[in-house]
Every structure is written in C-alpha cells, then in structure tokens.
Amino acid sequence: MRCELSPQAEIDLREIGDSIARDNPQRAASFVGELLAHSQRIAEQPKAYPPPRPELSEGLRSCVHERYVIFFWASPERVRGAGGLLSFMVMGNRG
C-alpha cells in the first residue's frame, strides 16, 4: 500500500524539522527520516495500529512516534493522513 503526504503534512513535517534544527540540525534530519520511515511502516500494515478514533473523525487512526502523534486514514489502495490535527505531526489530509 502506498503512503501519501498532503501539502499540510509536508508543512507539518518541515516545521517539526525546523523546530528541532534550532538546537540540533543533525537530529532534525534523522528525526524527520524516522517519521517518514514510520509513515511507510503504517502504509505497509495500517490495521496493525490502534483502532479508529471516531471521537476525532470517522475512520481516523493514530499512533505515537516519540512525543508526536501520527493521524491517518487507511483504504485498500492507500494510507492518507490528517494534516494539522491538534498541532501534532501528521501525514496528510483526508480525501
């Protein structure tokens, strides 16, 4: 299954990297890489993650990566995230 990053997710990812880079540029690059790798693992087995969070949005799933939460929707064809929710790192917008 493929993983998509929406424009908002790309902004979120860039902002997280920029925030970390103020103190540690090397860690910023490696952490953004970790988030992207985790997103790909989600795409490979989305149902291995906690069940949907209907209190936030129909079909929305989430998982934790260090102190960030990745929100996403999964369909048979792709995994697509939910950009900007609760100001946490996410993978994209539903749709």
Residue pairs with C-beta under 8 A, 6 or more apart in sequence:
1 43
1 44
1 46
1 74
1 76
1 77
1 78
1 79
2 43
2 77
2 78
2 79
3 39
3 40
3 42
3 43
3 78
3 79
3 91
4 78
4 79
4 80
4 81
4 91
4 92
5 13
5 39
5 81
5 91
5 92
6 80
6 81
6 83
6 91
6 92
6 93
7 83
7 93
8 83
8 84
8 90
8 92
8 93
9 81
9 83
9 90
9 91
9 92
9 93
11 83
12 83
12 84
12 89
12 90
13 32
13 35
13 36
13 89
16 31
16 32
16 35
16 68
16 89
17 28
17 29
17 31
17 32
18 28
19 28
20 27
20 28
20 31
21 28
21 29
31 66
34 65
35 65
35 68
35 70
35 89
38 63
38 65
38 70
39 70
39 72
39 79
39 81
39 91
42 49
42 63
42 70
42 72
42 74
42 79
42 91
43 78
43 79
46 61
46 72
46 74
46 79
47 74
49 61
49 62
49 63
50 61
50 62
50 63
51 61
52 58
52 59
52 60
52 61
53 60
53 61
53 62
53 71
54 60
56 62
56 71
56 85
57 82
57 94
59 73
59 74
60 71
60 72
60 73
60 82
60 94
61 71
61 72
61 73
61 74
62 69
62 70
62 71
62 72
63 69
63 70
64 70
65 89
68 88
68 89
69 86
69 88
69 89
69 90
70 81
70 88
70 89
70 90
70 91
71 81
71 82
71 85
71 88
71 90
71 91
72 79
72 80
72 81
72 82
72 90
72 91
72 92
73 79
73 80
73 81
73 82
73 94
74 80
79 91
80 91
80 92
80 93
80 94
80 95
81 90
81 91
81 92
81 93
82 90
82 91
82 92
82 93
82 94
83 90
83 91
83 92
83 93
84 90
